[in-house]
Amino acid sequence: MIKMYNVESSNVKQIGYDNNTLYVLFKNGGLYSYIDVPENIFEDLLDAESVGKTLNKDVKKIYECERVWDDDPIYKSIVSD
């Protein structure tokens, strides 16, 4: 099971990290995985003053991204509501 952390953000609800993969759950319910992300990037996001800005600057368009659909067991294990 992937441990997710609540973050203060207008757009991001939670982030998690497992096996070099960053998981981002957006407030609209979309869950995305970013592949081969170093752990320090995840830690930077946890400590970021602006999660959205840090995500845009250090993750998006840098790391491969995949949508995790709601029929995926990973989605079901992360999104429980």
QUITALIN-V960466 format. One record per residue. PHI is phi in whole degrees, -180 to 180 (NA if undefined). PSI is psi in whole degrees, -180 to 180 (999 if undefined). OMEGA is omega as a letter, one per 30 degrees, with the letter a starting at -180 (none if undefined). Layout:
phi=PHI psi=PSI omega=OMEGA
phi=PHI psi=PSI omega=OMEGA
//
This chain:
phi=NA psi=139 omega=a
phi=-92 psi=124 omega=l
phi=-78 psi=125 omega=l
phi=-107 psi=145 omega=a
phi=-118 psi=130 omega=l
phi=-68 psi=140 omega=l
phi=-129 psi=154 omega=l
phi=-85 psi=110 omega=a
phi=-162 psi=150 omega=l
phi=-77 psi=-18 omega=a
phi=-121 psi=-29 omega=a
phi=-104 psi=131 omega=l
phi=-90 psi=-50 omega=a
phi=-147 psi=156 omega=l
phi=-133 psi=153 omega=l
phi=-148 psi=167 omega=a
phi=-146 psi=132 omega=l
phi=-157 psi=127 omega=l
phi=54 psi=51 omega=l
phi=63 psi=20 omega=l
phi=-121 psi=129 omega=l
phi=-95 psi=129 omega=l
phi=-109 psi=132 omega=l
phi=-126 psi=119 omega=l
phi=-103 psi=116 omega=a
phi=-86 psi=157 omega=a
phi=-64 psi=-21 omega=l
phi=-80 psi=0 omega=l
phi=97 psi=-9 omega=l
phi=-73 psi=133 omega=l
phi=-116 psi=130 omega=a
phi=-128 psi=146 omega=l
phi=-114 psi=137 omega=l
phi=-114 psi=124 omega=a
phi=-91 psi=143 omega=l
phi=60 psi=38 omega=l
phi=-88 psi=128 omega=l
phi=-64 psi=148 omega=a
phi=-61 psi=-32 omega=a
phi=-65 psi=-27 omega=l
phi=-67 psi=-44 omega=l
phi=-59 psi=-46 omega=l
phi=-63 psi=-38 omega=l
phi=-62 psi=-40 omega=l
phi=-64 psi=-41 omega=l
phi=-61 psi=-35 omega=a
phi=-97 psi=-1 omega=a
phi=-68 psi=142 omega=l
phi=-68 psi=-37 omega=l
phi=-129 psi=105 omega=a
phi=-62 psi=-43 omega=a
phi=-62 psi=-46 omega=l
phi=-64 psi=-43 omega=l
phi=-66 psi=-41 omega=l
phi=-61 psi=-46 omega=l
phi=-65 psi=-41 omega=a
phi=-77 psi=-42 omega=a
phi=-107 psi=-8 omega=a
phi=-127 psi=-58 omega=a
phi=-61 psi=142 omega=a
phi=66 psi=4 omega=l
phi=-110 psi=-45 omega=a
phi=-108 psi=146 omega=l
phi=-60 psi=136 omega=a
phi=-123 psi=141 omega=l
phi=-135 psi=138 omega=l
phi=-76 psi=136 omega=l
phi=-101 psi=112 omega=a
phi=-80 psi=159 omega=a
phi=-69 psi=-10 omega=l
phi=-93 psi=1 omega=l
phi=-83 psi=135 omega=l
phi=-57 psi=-32 omega=l
phi=-64 psi=-43 omega=l
phi=-59 psi=-47 omega=a
phi=-64 psi=-32 omega=a
phi=-78 psi=-23 omega=a
phi=-94 psi=-46 omega=a
phi=-98 psi=105 omega=a
phi=-104 psi=-2 omega=a
phi=-106 psi=999 omega=none
//
